[in-house]
Amino acid sequence: MTRDILVAGETLVDFIPRQTGPLASVETFSRRAGGAPANVAVGLAHLGVVPDFWTRVGDDAFGDHLTTVLDDAGLDDTYVEVDPSAKTGLAFVSLGETAEREFSFHRHESADTRLEPGRIDDAALADVEWVHVGGVTLADEPARTATLDLVDRARRAGATVSFDPNARPELWADDAFSFADTVADLLGRVDVLKATPDDLAAADVDYDGPEPTARRLLDRGPHTVCLTLGGEGAVAAATAAAPWADGETSVFHEGYTVDPVDTTGAGDAFTAGVVAALVDGADLAEGLAFANAVAAVTTTAQGAMTAFPSRESIASFRADRA
């Protein structure tokens, strides 16, 4: 079966705390599959738009767990690589009183940093309509070169390319690559940017409010920019080059009020929602509303992948709030 969407990037194990507070005070954790691109891929599958997923895990117990989770989600294993000599990456999460989270990564030379260029050949890319990548694999070689190579070849093949910077400063602190310079470079290579104000701050992008900032980012390369604002909703802007916009436009959606339990994966759920909607032919306003609903529902349960909703549950959720 030909899949029109390809997601590429890290799959990690998230250790979610069973209590709120700083990481130093947490005594017990629950194991969950994670990694932003993995979350997006599984989120798309839950929404009935099953993508191909290119990732790399270690030949260890954590890698076994992750490949099982991906398989259970219905993802094909064609591009799920198992590294014979590198460990699976780990991330420990701390939760604040309002479900906001912080991460401590353990992924030095982990399997996901060892993606190599050329794994997805040009023939495969010719059948792909949309490619999505994240920022974490850009912090290490050879995964950085592999990600950039995929982006460039996907654009040449005619695919829409989306990018989530997913700022994680600790992963870049001792590296030769600048996060800000990398994001600036990617803006000229991608079609769709999904980001948060925190991502933009880490990338040294001036922020003067969501709509003006989104419009200004359009001048740097993407034809569509989505800025997520947590509980305050999201804004999107697009140029006339965007297939889902009739001329240059910007839209705002206020989001949905829920009682959050864990915001881990909410941004990835938004990405899955907006990609699924736009690939299905929605306009920008509907894509934004649908993505906000997917993100909101995801925050009402712990974990990321385990909390992702189906398309049917999103329809019911939105109908209840109409």
N, C-alpha and C positions, 0 to 999 in steps of 0.2 A: 504493500500500500504506500503510495506517495504521500509524504507529509509536507505540508507547505510551510511549516515553522521549524526553525532550528534554534535551540538555545545552547549556549556554550559557557562553561565555567566550572567553578568549584562545587563539590559536594562535600560537606563536612558533617561531623557529629556535634550537635549543640547539647550542652548540659544545662538544663533549665533548673533554676533553684526552686525548692519547695517552700521558700519563704522570701519575703521582701527584705531589702537592705543591701549593704555593701557586700561585695564578693568575699571579703575576709571573714564575714560573720556567717556565711552559708555553710551548713554542715551536710546537707543531702541534696542531690540533684536527680532529675529524671533525664534519661537519654532520649534525644530526639534527632531525627535526620534534619539537616539544614544546609546552609550555603545559599546565597541569594539566587544564583541561576537555577540551582536545583529546585528551590522553592517555586520559581516562576514556571519551570517545566511541569512540576507536579500540579501547580495551580491551574495551568492550562488544561492538563489532562482531566482534572476534576470538572472543568467547565465544558468538557466534551470536545476540546480542540487539542488532540494529542500531538505533541511535537516530537521531533528527534532531539536527543540531548547528548551533547559531547562533554564528557567529564572524565576524571581520572581519580581513582581511589587506591588505597594500599591493599596489598595481599595480606590482610590481617582481619581480626574479628570485627573491627569497626567497618572495614571495607565490605565484609560479608553482609553486615547489617544494612549498609546503605544500598548495596546492589539489590538486596531483597526488597527494601522499601520502594526503590524505583520500579522494580518488576511488578510489585503489587499495585503500583499506581497505573500500570498499563503502559509504561515506557519501554520502547524497544532497546535492546542492549547493544545494538550495532556499534555505537560510538561510546559505550561505557567501558573505559579502559581500566585494567587492573595492573598496577605497577608492582613488579616482583621485588623491588628493593627499597621502596619508600613507604613511610607510614601514612595512614589516613589523617588528615587534618582535624583538629578539635577546636571547639570554641566554648568557653565557659561564660554563661550569661548571668548578670545580676539584674534584678527587677526593683524599680522604685515603687513608692506607695501608689502611684497612679499608673502602674504597669509599663512605664518607660524602662528601657533596658540599656545596659552597657556590656561590652564584650571583652574577654581576654582570650586571645588566640594562641594556639599551640600548633603552628604549621610551618616551622622552619624546615625547608627542603622536603615538605610533605608532597604526597602524590599529585595534588592539584597544581602545584607549582611547576610540574614537569610535563604539562601539555606541550606537544611539539607541532611545528608548522606542517601543513600538508596532509594532516589526517583526514580532513574533509576535502575530497578532490573536486575538481571543477565540474565533473559530470554530475556529482551529487548536488552541488550548489545550483546547477541549472534548473533543478526542480523545486528550489526553495523560494518561497515568496517573501519570507520575513526571517531575519536573523537577529537574535537578542544576545548581548554580552553585558557583563558587569565589570566593575573596576578592580575587584580584588586580584584577579589573575594578571593584571597589568603591573603589579608591584614586584614580580619575580620573573627571572628568566629560567627556562625558555618559554614559560607560559605567556609572558608579555608579547614576545615576537609572534607566537602562535595566534594570540588573540588579534593582534593588529593585522596579521596576514589574512585571517579569516574575514575581518571587517572589510579590508580592501578588495578581496576577491569576491565577496558577496555583493558589494556595491557594483563592481564591474559586471557581475552576472545579472544585475537588475533587481536584486532583492532590496526590500526596505530593511534598513539596519537601525536597531534601537540600542540605546546605551544608558545604563544606570551607573553613575560614578560610585555609589555606595561607599562613601568616605569612611575609611577605617585608619585613622592617623598612625596607630602603632605599627601597622604593617609597612609603612613607608618611612618610619623614623630613621632607620639606619641603612636605607637603600640608596642606590645611585640615581634613582629616578625620582623626579619631583611629581607629586600628585597634581599640583596646579598646572604644571607644564603638560602633563599627560592629558588632563581633561581638556585643556585648551587645544591640544592637537586633535583629540577625538572629536571635538565639536565640528571640525572641518571635514570629518570622515563619515559622519553618521547622519541619518535622516530624522530620527526621533530621539529626543533627550527626555528622560524621566529623572527628576532630581528633587532634593529637599533644600530648604534654605541652609541647613547645616552642611550639606554637600557643597553648595556654592561658596559658603564661607571658607571651607577647607581648601577650595580651589581658587581662592583669592578673587572671586567674582563679586563685584559690587552689587549689593542688594538694596533696592529702594522700593520694596513692595512687590507682591507676587506678579501682578499683571505687567507693570513696566519692566520688571526684570525678565519675565518670560519673553516679552516682545523684543527686548534688546538682545537676548540670546539667539533669536532667529537670525540676527545679522551676522552671527559667527558660524553659520553653516547649516544647522538642522532646519527642516521645514516645519517641524512640530516640536513644541516644548510643553511638557507637563510638569508642574510644580506641585508636590503634595505638601499639605500644611497641617498634617495631623488631624486633630479634632476640629479644625477650622475649614476642612474641605480641601479643594484642589482647584487650580487654575490651569488652563491650557491655552496656548496661542499657536497659530499656524499661518503660514504664508499661502499664497495662491497655488504653490506647487504641491501642497498636501492633497492627496486624493479625497480626503474626507472634509475638505473645506471649500466653500464657494467664495473665493477671494480671501484676502487676509482677514483673519478673525481672531477673537479671543473669547473664551467662555469661562464662567466660574460656577462651581457647584459647592454648596455649603456643607456637603457631607451628611452623615446620618448619626443621630445620637444613640449610643449604646453604652452599656456598662463594661468597660474593657477589663479583661483578665490578664492578657499578655499581648503586647504589641509586636512581639517578635514575628517577623514575616509579613506584617501589614503592608509595608511598601512593596514587597514582592507580590503580594496578592493584588495590589492595585495594578502593578505592571501586567500581571497575567490577565486581569480584567480588561484593561484598556487594549491590550494586544488582541485578545479574543474578540472584543466588540468591533474593533476597527477592521480586522481581517474578515469579519462577517458582514461588513458593509455599513456599519453604523456611522453616523456623522459624529463630529467632535464632541458635541454637547451630550449625546447619548453615550458615547464611549466614556466620557468623564463621569457621568452619573452611575453607569454600570460599574466602573472600576472602584468608585467610592463605596458602593454597596458591598462589593467583594472584600475590600479592605476592612470595612466596618464589621462584617460578620466574622472575619478571621480573628479579630481581637477579642471575641467573646469566649474563646477557649484557649487552653495552653498549647504551646508549641506552634510551629508554622505549618508544616505539611499536614499534621493531624487535624488542623483547624480549618483547612480550606473547604469552602462550600461548593455545592453543585450549582449548575445553572438553574435548576428547578427551585432550590432553596433561595437563591437570589431573587427569582421572580416573586416568590411568596413574601420575602422580606420587603421588597419594594412595594408590593401591592398593599401590605399592611400599613405602609406609611404614605400611601398616595392621598 
